C-alpha cells in the first residue's frame, strides 16, 4: 500500500526523464533523427511528424509553412502529485532556407554556410529578420512585454566573443542562440547546416507561468526534459552532400564560435562596434597603462 501511494503521488508531477522511440525523417536522402519524451500536453495543439520531405525544390520553401517537421508541447510541473504547474515548453523542428544577406556585415554576397563565419553571421541575420519588427513594435514597453534580440558579438577587454553557444551532439556541431520574448519567455534555438542552401533548426519556447521565476522554471525543471531531446539529435548526410566534407575541412568540431570570431576579429570590430572602436580600444590601453603606472609608484609619490 505504501509503495502504491508513493507512486500515485509522484507520477503525475515528475519530470519524465525517459525518451520514446527514435523518429527518423527522410530529407531527400539525408536522414534526421531524434527522440522525445511522450508525456505531451493534452491541452495544447500538436502537429504530427512529417516523415519525408522533398528538399531538392527550393521554390517549395516560398511557402513559410513548408519545412515544418513537428510541433509538440509539454506541461512542466514540480515533482509530486500536487506539484505546482510551472509553465510549458513548445518544440518546433524545421528545415529552413538560408535567408538573403540583408545585414551585409562584412560582405554583400549570399551567405555561404559551408564557411563557419558566414553561418554564424547568417544565424544572426535570420534572427533579426524574424524578430526586428516585433522588437520595434514592443519598444518602449516594459521588459516583461518586449522582444529582445541579443547582439552576436561582445568585447571582453580587447578580445571579441559571442553569445552563441556551442553544442556537440553525436559528433555534430550545433549552434545555439536565444531570443527574449514577452512574459519572461525565451526562444532557444539550435541550428546546423543541412545543404548549401538549407539548415536544420530545433527551437524550444520556454514559457513559465507569471508567478514562476524563469531561471527556476528553465534550469531546474524544463531543461531536464529538453536536454534529453537535444542529446538525441543526429543528421546522417547523403553521400554526395558537400556539407559534411566542408564541415570537416573547416574544423567545425574543433573550434568554438568564440575562436571563429577571434580569427576574424579585424573584419568584425567595425561592423559590430562602430567606426571608432579602434580609438576606443587604444584609449582603453592608455588608461590601463596609466593605472598600472600609478600602482607601481612608491607610496606618497605622484606626478
C-alpha contacts under 8 A as a table, 3 or more apart, distances in Angstrom:
res1	aa1	res2	aa2	distance
1	X	4	X	5.04
1	X	5	X	6.22
2	X	5	X	5.20
2	X	6	X	6.16
3	X	6	X	5.09
3	X	7	X	6.27
4	X	7	X	5.30
4	X	8	X	6.09
5	X	8	X	4.95
5	X	9	X	6.09
6	X	9	X	5.44
6	X	10	X	6.23
7	X	10	X	5.31
7	X	11	X	5.74
8	X	11	X	5.77
8	X	12	X	7.67
8	X	81	X	7.02
9	X	12	X	7.19
9	X	80	X	5.49
9	X	81	X	4.19
9	X	82	X	7.29
10	X	13	X	6.13
10	X	14	X	6.14
10	X	79	X	6.27
10	X	80	X	4.05
10	X	81	X	4.99
11	X	14	X	5.67
11	X	79	X	7.91
11	X	80	X	6.74
11	X	81	X	6.44
12	X	79	X	7.69
12	X	80	X	6.73
12	X	81	X	5.29
13	X	76	X	7.88
13	X	77	X	5.22
13	X	78	X	5.57
13	X	79	X	4.45
13	X	80	X	4.88
13	X	81	X	5.26
13	X	82	X	7.03
13	X	83	X	5.38
13	X	84	X	7.89
14	X	77	X	6.88
14	X	78	X	6.40
14	X	79	X	4.12
14	X	80	X	6.11
14	X	81	X	7.97
15	X	76	X	7.35
15	X	77	X	7.32
15	X	78	X	7.67
15	X	79	X	6.82
15	X	221	X	7.18
15	X	224	X	7.21
15	X	225	X	6.90
16	X	37	X	6.59
16	X	39	X	7.15
16	X	225	X	6.88
17	X	37	X	7.28
17	X	224	X	7.19
17	X	225	X	6.45
17	X	228	X	7.54
18	X	36	X	7.97
18	X	37	X	5.85
19	X	35	X	5.98
19	X	36	X	4.97
19	X	37	X	4.41
19	X	38	X	6.99
19	X	228	X	7.33
19	X	229	X	7.87
20	X	35	X	6.01
20	X	36	X	5.66
20	X	37	X	5.52
20	X	38	X	5.97
21	X	35	X	6.05
21	X	36	X	7.66
22	X	33	X	6.57
22	X	34	X	5.49
22	X	35	X	4.49
22	X	36	X	7.70
23	X	33	X	5.40
23	X	34	X	5.44
23	X	35	X	5.90
24	X	31	X	6.54
24	X	32	X	5.71
24	X	33	X	4.31
24	X	34	X	6.80
24	X	51	X	6.79
25	X	31	X	5.55
25	X	32	X	5.18
25	X	33	X	6.23
25	X	50	X	7.07
25	X	51	X	4.59
25	X	52	X	5.52
25	X	53	X	7.63
26	X	29	X	5.96
26	X	30	X	5.98
26	X	31	X	4.87
26	X	32	X	6.77
26	X	51	X	6.22
26	X	52	X	4.60
26	X	53	X	6.32
27	X	30	X	4.85
27	X	31	X	5.79
27	X	32	X	7.28
27	X	52	X	6.00
27	X	53	X	5.11
27	X	54	X	6.06
27	X	55	X	6.18
28	X	52	X	7.68
28	X	53	X	6.63
28	X	54	X	5.45
28	X	55	X	5.99
28	X	56	X	6.93
29	X	237	X	7.41
29	X	238	X	5.33
30	X	235	X	7.22
30	X	236	X	5.75
30	X	237	X	4.61
30	X	238	X	4.74
31	X	235	X	5.78
31	X	236	X	5.04
31	X	237	X	6.48
31	X	238	X	7.73
32	X	233	X	7.59
32	X	234	X	5.81
32	X	235	X	4.60
32	X	236	X	6.38
33	X	232	X	7.56
33	X	233	X	6.04
33	X	234	X	5.30
33	X	235	X	6.53
34	X	229	X	6.72
34	X	232	X	5.05
34	X	233	X	4.80
34	X	234	X	6.46
35	X	229	X	5.81
35	X	232	X	5.85
35	X	233	X	7.57
36	X	228	X	7.08
36	X	229	X	5.23
37	X	40	X	7.51
37	X	225	X	7.30
37	X	229	X	7.77
39	X	74	X	6.94
40	X	72	X	6.93
40	X	73	X	5.83
40	X	74	X	4.93
40	X	75	X	7.26
41	X	44	X	5.87
41	X	72	X	7.97
41	X	73	X	5.44
41	X	74	X	4.70
41	X	75	X	5.45
44	X	73	X	6.39
45	X	72	X	7.63
45	X	73	X	7.61
46	X	70	X	7.87
46	X	71	X	5.52
46	X	72	X	5.21
46	X	73	X	7.00
47	X	70	X	5.44
47	X	71	X	4.93
47	X	72	X	6.75
48	X	69	X	7.78
48	X	70	X	5.60
48	X	71	X	6.94
49	X	69	X	5.54
49	X	70	X	4.70
49	X	71	X	7.76
50	X	53	X	7.00
50	X	68	X	7.73
50	X	69	X	4.91
50	X	70	X	6.58
51	X	69	X	7.66
53	X	67	X	7.34
54	X	57	X	6.87
55	X	58	X	6.59
57	X	60	X	5.92
57	X	61	X	7.91
58	X	61	X	5.49
58	X	62	X	7.61
58	X	97	X	7.74
59	X	62	X	5.50
60	X	63	X	6.09
60	X	66	X	6.61
61	X	64	X	6.30
61	X	65	X	7.77
61	X	66	X	5.46
61	X	67	X	6.85
61	X	96	X	7.76
61	X	97	X	6.76
62	X	66	X	7.67
63	X	66	X	5.39
64	X	67	X	7.77
65	X	68	X	5.96
67	X	94	X	5.32
67	X	95	X	4.67
67	X	96	X	6.38
68	X	92	X	7.59
68	X	93	X	6.33
68	X	94	X	4.29
68	X	95	X	6.37
69	X	92	X	7.64
69	X	93	X	5.51
69	X	94	X	5.09
69	X	95	X	7.43
70	X	91	X	7.85
70	X	92	X	5.91
70	X	93	X	5.49
70	X	94	X	7.18
71	X	90	X	7.10
71	X	91	X	5.49
71	X	92	X	4.67
71	X	93	X	6.71
72	X	90	X	5.77
72	X	91	X	5.29
72	X	92	X	6.93
73	X	88	X	6.89
73	X	89	X	5.62
73	X	90	X	4.42
73	X	91	X	6.33
74	X	88	X	5.57
74	X	89	X	5.31
74	X	90	X	6.58
75	X	85	X	7.61
75	X	86	X	7.83
75	X	87	X	6.12
75	X	88	X	4.48
75	X	89	X	6.64
76	X	85	X	6.32
76	X	86	X	5.53
76	X	87	X	5.40
76	X	88	X	5.35
76	X	89	X	7.32
76	X	221	X	7.04
76	X	222	X	6.25
77	X	83	X	5.86
77	X	84	X	5.51
77	X	85	X	4.46
77	X	86	X	5.17
77	X	87	X	7.19
77	X	221	X	7.74
78	X	83	X	4.43
78	X	84	X	5.22
78	X	85	X	6.62
78	X	86	X	6.94
78	X	221	X	7.48
79	X	82	X	7.84
79	X	83	X	5.21
79	X	84	X	7.98
80	X	83	X	4.76
85	X	209	X	7.92
86	X	208	X	5.84
86	X	209	X	5.65
86	X	212	X	6.30
86	X	217	X	6.43
87	X	206	X	7.97
87	X	207	X	5.66
87	X	208	X	4.26
87	X	209	X	4.82
87	X	217	X	7.53
88	X	206	X	6.46
88	X	207	X	5.35
88	X	208	X	6.41
88	X	222	X	7.96
89	X	204	X	6.51
89	X	205	X	5.53
89	X	206	X	4.83
89	X	207	X	6.06
89	X	222	X	7.11
90	X	204	X	5.49
90	X	205	X	5.05
90	X	206	X	6.84
91	X	202	X	7.16
91	X	203	X	5.70
91	X	204	X	4.59
91	X	205	X	6.57
92	X	201	X	7.98
92	X	202	X	5.89
92	X	203	X	5.20
92	X	204	X	6.52
93	X	200	X	7.64
93	X	201	X	5.77
93	X	202	X	4.51
93	X	203	X	6.38
94	X	200	X	6.08
94	X	201	X	5.40
94	X	202	X	6.64
95	X	198	X	6.72
95	X	199	X	5.83
95	X	200	X	4.77
95	X	201	X	6.23
96	X	198	X	5.57
96	X	199	X	5.38
96	X	200	X	6.25
96	X	201	X	6.98
97	X	197	X	5.98
97	X	198	X	4.51
97	X	199	X	6.47
98	X	111	X	7.46
98	X	122	X	7.52
98	X	197	X	5.45
98	X	198	X	5.45
98	X	199	X	6.89
99	X	111	X	7.97
99	X	122	X	7.40
99	X	125	X	7.99
99	X	126	X	6.41
100	X	110	X	6.29
100	X	111	X	7.34
101	X	104	X	5.87
101	X	108	X	6.58
101	X	109	X	6.86
101	X	110	X	5.59
101	X	111	X	6.26
101	X	122	X	7.34
101	X	125	X	7.22
102	X	108	X	7.92
102	X	125	X	7.04
103	X	125	X	6.22
104	X	107	X	5.18
104	X	108	X	4.92
104	X	109	X	7.81
105	X	108	X	7.80
105	X	121	X	7.80
105	X	268	X	7.75
105	X	271	X	5.69
105	X	272	X	7.84
106	X	267	X	6.70
106	X	268	X	7.14
106	X	271	X	7.05
111	X	118	X	5.82
111	X	119	X	7.15
111	X	122	X	6.52
112	X	115	X	5.77
112	X	118	X	5.82
112	X	119	X	6.94
112	X	196	X	7.05
113	X	116	X	6.45
113	X	117	X	7.96
113	X	118	X	5.54
113	X	119	X	4.41
113	X	122	X	7.58
113	X	193	X	6.94
113	X	196	X	6.21
113	X	197	X	7.71
114	X	118	X	7.71
114	X	119	X	7.12
114	X	193	X	7.69
114	X	196	X	6.45
114	X	243	X	6.27
114	X	246	X	5.82
114	X	247	X	6.83
115	X	118	X	5.40
115	X	119	X	6.23
115	X	246	X	7.71
115	X	250	X	7.21
116	X	119	X	5.03
116	X	120	X	6.33
116	X	250	X	7.14
116	X	252	X	7.14
116	X	260	X	7.34
117	X	120	X	5.14
117	X	121	X	6.25
117	X	260	X	6.41
117	X	261	X	7.11
118	X	121	X	5.05
118	X	122	X	5.95
119	X	122	X	4.95
119	X	123	X	6.28
120	X	123	X	5.21
120	X	124	X	6.51
120	X	257	X	7.88
121	X	124	X	5.14
121	X	125	X	6.16
122	X	125	X	5.01
122	X	126	X	5.92
123	X	126	X	5.11
123	X	127	X	6.31
124	X	127	X	5.26
124	X	128	X	6.46
124	X	152	X	6.32
125	X	128	X	5.17
125	X	129	X	6.17
126	X	129	X	5.11
126	X	130	X	6.23
127	X	130	X	5.19
127	X	131	X	6.03
127	X	132	X	7.85
127	X	149	X	7.20
128	X	131	X	5.24
128	X	132	X	5.03
128	X	149	X	7.02
129	X	132	X	6.04
129	X	133	X	7.88
130	X	133	X	7.46
131	X	134	X	5.20
131	X	135	X	6.10
131	X	147	X	7.47
131	X	149	X	7.28
132	X	135	X	4.85
132	X	136	X	6.11
132	X	149	X	7.71
133	X	136	X	5.10
133	X	137	X	6.16
134	X	137	X	4.96
134	X	138	X	6.19
134	X	147	X	6.33
135	X	138	X	5.34
135	X	139	X	5.99
135	X	146	X	6.62
135	X	147	X	4.89
135	X	148	X	6.16
135	X	149	X	7.73
136	X	139	X	5.09
138	X	141	X	5.60
138	X	145	X	6.84
138	X	146	X	4.98
138	X	147	X	6.58
139	X	146	X	6.70
141	X	144	X	7.92
141	X	145	X	6.03
141	X	146	X	6.19
142	X	145	X	5.42
142	X	146	X	6.42
143	X	146	X	5.20
143	X	147	X	7.94
143	X	182	X	7.49
144	X	181	X	7.95
144	X	182	X	5.27
144	X	183	X	4.98
144	X	184	X	6.01
145	X	181	X	7.43
145	X	182	X	4.29
145	X	183	X	5.92
146	X	180	X	7.66
146	X	181	X	6.08
146	X	182	X	5.04
147	X	179	X	7.38
147	X	180	X	5.34
147	X	181	X	4.47
147	X	182	X	6.00
148	X	179	X	5.95
148	X	180	X	4.65
148	X	181	X	6.48
149	X	178	X	7.64
149	X	179	X	5.28
149	X	180	X	6.47
150	X	163	X	7.79
150	X	178	X	7.49
150	X	179	X	6.87
151	X	154	X	7.23
151	X	162	X	8.00
151	X	163	X	7.49
152	X	162	X	5.46
152	X	163	X	6.02
152	X	164	X	6.85
153	X	160	X	6.63
153	X	161	X	5.57
153	X	162	X	4.45
153	X	163	X	6.72
153	X	272	X	6.83
154	X	160	X	5.75
154	X	161	X	5.35
154	X	162	X	5.91
154	X	163	X	7.73
155	X	158	X	6.13
155	X	159	X	5.58
155	X	160	X	4.61
155	X	161	X	6.09
156	X	159	X	5.40
156	X	160	X	6.39
156	X	161	X	7.18
158	X	281	X	6.79
159	X	262	X	6.97
159	X	265	X	8.00
160	X	258	X	7.29
160	X	261	X	6.62
160	X	262	X	5.79
160	X	265	X	6.55
160	X	269	X	7.92
161	X	257	X	7.83
161	X	258	X	4.85
161	X	259	X	7.86
161	X	261	X	6.51
161	X	262	X	7.00
162	X	165	X	7.94
162	X	257	X	6.89
162	X	258	X	5.77
162	X	261	X	7.58
163	X	177	X	7.39
164	X	175	X	6.49
164	X	176	X	5.46
164	X	177	X	5.16
164	X	178	X	7.94
164	X	257	X	6.92
165	X	175	X	5.66
165	X	176	X	4.61
165	X	177	X	6.48
165	X	257	X	7.24
166	X	173	X	7.05
166	X	174	X	6.34
166	X	175	X	5.26
166	X	176	X	6.32
166	X	256	X	6.40
166	X	257	X	6.62
167	X	173	X	5.76
167	X	174	X	5.02
167	X	175	X	6.11
167	X	176	X	6.96
168	X	171	X	5.96
168	X	172	X	5.43
168	X	173	X	4.75
168	X	174	X	6.21
168	X	253	X	7.57
169	X	172	X	5.31
169	X	173	X	6.64
169	X	174	X	7.48
169	X	230	X	7.34
169	X	231	X	5.56
169	X	232	X	7.20
169	X	233	X	6.43
169	X	234	X	7.15
170	X	231	X	7.47
170	X	232	X	7.57
170	X	233	X	7.17
170	X	234	X	6.17
171	X	253	X	7.51
172	X	234	X	7.43
172	X	235	X	7.87
172	X	253	X	6.96
173	X	192	X	6.84
173	X	252	X	6.51
173	X	253	X	5.92
174	X	190	X	5.86
174	X	191	X	5.39
174	X	192	X	5.04
175	X	190	X	5.46
175	X	191	X	5.34
175	X	192	X	6.52
176	X	188	X	7.03
176	X	189	X	5.55
176	X	190	X	4.52
176	X	191	X	6.61
177	X	188	X	5.81
177	X	189	X	5.36
177	X	190	X	6.65
178	X	186	X	6.72
178	X	187	X	5.55
178	X	188	X	4.45
178	X	189	X	6.29
179	X	186	X	5.81
179	X	187	X	5.04
179	X	188	X	6.55
180	X	184	X	7.36
180	X	185	X	6.35
180	X	186	X	4.96
180	X	187	X	6.52
181	X	184	X	6.34
181	X	185	X	4.92
181	X	186	X	5.67
181	X	187	X	7.11
182	X	185	X	5.80
183	X	207	X	7.76
183	X	210	X	7.13
184	X	207	X	6.95
184	X	208	X	6.91
184	X	214	X	6.42
185	X	205	X	6.84
185	X	206	X	5.47
185	X	207	X	4.72
185	X	208	X	6.70
185	X	214	X	7.80
186	X	205	X	5.72
186	X	206	X	5.20
186	X	207	X	6.93
187	X	203	X	6.70
187	X	204	X	5.72
187	X	205	X	4.44
187	X	206	X	6.36
188	X	203	X	5.64
188	X	204	X	5.26
188	X	205	X	6.38
188	X	206	X	7.79
189	X	201	X	6.69
189	X	202	X	5.61
189	X	203	X	4.07
189	X	204	X	6.23
190	X	201	X	5.59
190	X	202	X	5.12
190	X	203	X	6.22
191	X	199	X	6.68
191	X	200	X	5.46
191	X	201	X	4.54
191	X	202	X	6.54
192	X	199	X	5.66
192	X	200	X	5.43
192	X	201	X	6.92
193	X	196	X	7.26
193	X	198	X	6.38
193	X	199	X	4.20
193	X	200	X	6.13
193	X	243	X	7.04
194	X	197	X	7.76
194	X	198	X	5.39
194	X	199	X	4.56
194	X	200	X	5.96
194	X	237	X	7.81
194	X	243	X	6.91
195	X	198	X	5.01
195	X	199	X	6.55
195	X	241	X	6.76
195	X	242	X	7.31
195	X	243	X	5.84
196	X	242	X	7.60
196	X	243	X	6.62
204	X	226	X	7.83
206	X	218	X	6.92
206	X	222	X	7.63
208	X	212	X	5.99
208	X	213	X	7.36
208	X	214	X	6.02
208	X	217	X	6.10
208	X	218	X	7.90
209	X	212	X	5.42
212	X	216	X	7.29
212	X	217	X	6.66
213	X	216	X	5.32
213	X	217	X	6.19
214	X	217	X	5.04
214	X	218	X	6.04
215	X	218	X	5.22
215	X	219	X	5.56
215	X	220	X	7.32
216	X	219	X	5.72
216	X	220	X	5.18
216	X	221	X	7.05
217	X	220	X	5.91
217	X	221	X	5.50
217	X	222	X	6.04
218	X	221	X	5.65
218	X	222	X	4.71
218	X	223	X	5.48
219	X	222	X	6.48
219	X	223	X	5.48
219	X	224	X	7.56
220	X	223	X	6.94
220	X	224	X	7.24
221	X	224	X	5.55
221	X	225	X	7.44
222	X	225	X	5.56
222	X	226	X	6.54
223	X	226	X	4.94
223	X	227	X	5.50
224	X	227	X	5.68
224	X	228	X	6.95
225	X	228	X	5.63
225	X	229	X	7.10
226	X	229	X	5.15
226	X	230	X	6.31
227	X	230	X	5.02
227	X	231	X	6.17
228	X	231	X	5.33
228	X	232	X	6.56
229	X	232	X	5.27
229	X	233	X	6.77
230	X	233	X	5.49
237	X	241	X	6.31
237	X	244	X	6.92
238	X	241	X	5.42
241	X	244	X	6.58
241	X	245	X	7.95
242	X	245	X	5.54
242	X	246	X	6.29
243	X	246	X	5.12
243	X	247	X	6.09
244	X	247	X	5.24
244	X	248	X	6.44
245	X	248	X	5.25
245	X	249	X	6.24
246	X	249	X	5.04
246	X	250	X	6.11
247	X	250	X	5.26
247	X	251	X	6.32
247	X	252	X	5.32
247	X	253	X	7.93
248	X	251	X	5.49
248	X	252	X	6.39
248	X	253	X	7.67
249	X	252	X	7.88
251	X	254	X	5.22
251	X	255	X	5.94
252	X	255	X	5.88
252	X	256	X	7.77
253	X	256	X	7.72
255	X	259	X	6.03
255	X	260	X	6.83
256	X	259	X	5.15
256	X	260	X	6.44
257	X	260	X	5.15
257	X	261	X	6.41
258	X	261	X	5.24
258	X	262	X	6.12
259	X	262	X	4.99
259	X	263	X	6.11
260	X	263	X	5.24
260	X	264	X	6.59
261	X	264	X	5.13
261	X	265	X	5.79
261	X	268	X	7.61
262	X	265	X	4.79
264	X	267	X	5.50
264	X	268	X	6.44
265	X	268	X	5.10
265	X	269	X	5.95
266	X	269	X	5.82
266	X	270	X	7.99
267	X	270	X	7.27
267	X	271	X	7.68
268	X	271	X	5.47
268	X	272	X	6.06
269	X	272	X	5.57
269	X	273	X	5.63
269	X	274	X	7.28
269	X	277	X	6.88
270	X	273	X	5.24
270	X	274	X	4.67
270	X	275	X	5.16
270	X	276	X	7.55
270	X	277	X	6.40
271	X	274	X	5.94
271	X	275	X	7.69
273	X	276	X	7.85
273	X	277	X	5.94
274	X	277	X	5.73
275	X	278	X	7.59
276	X	279	X	5.45
276	X	280	X	6.26
277	X	280	X	4.96
277	X	281	X	6.13
278	X	281	X	5.14
278	X	282	X	6.13
279	X	282	X	5.02
279	X	283	X	6.11
280	X	283	X	5.10
280	X	284	X	6.13
281	X	284	X	4.88
281	X	285	X	6.26
282	X	285	X	5.06
282	X	286	X	6.37
283	X	286	X	5.00
283	X	287	X	6.20
284	X	287	X	5.13
284	X	288	X	6.22
285	X	288	X	5.15
285	X	289	X	6.14
286	X	289	X	5.06
286	X	290	X	6.15
287	X	290	X	5.14
287	X	291	X	6.15
288	X	291	X	5.10
288	X	292	X	6.15
289	X	292	X	5.12
289	X	293	X	6.11
290	X	293	X	5.01
290	X	294	X	6.27
291	X	294	X	5.19
291	X	295	X	6.27
292	X	295	X	5.09
292	X	296	X	6.21
293	X	296	X	5.14
293	X	297	X	6.55
294	X	297	X	5.36
294	X	302	X	7.76
297	X	301	X	6.27
297	X	302	X	7.44
298	X	301	X	5.72
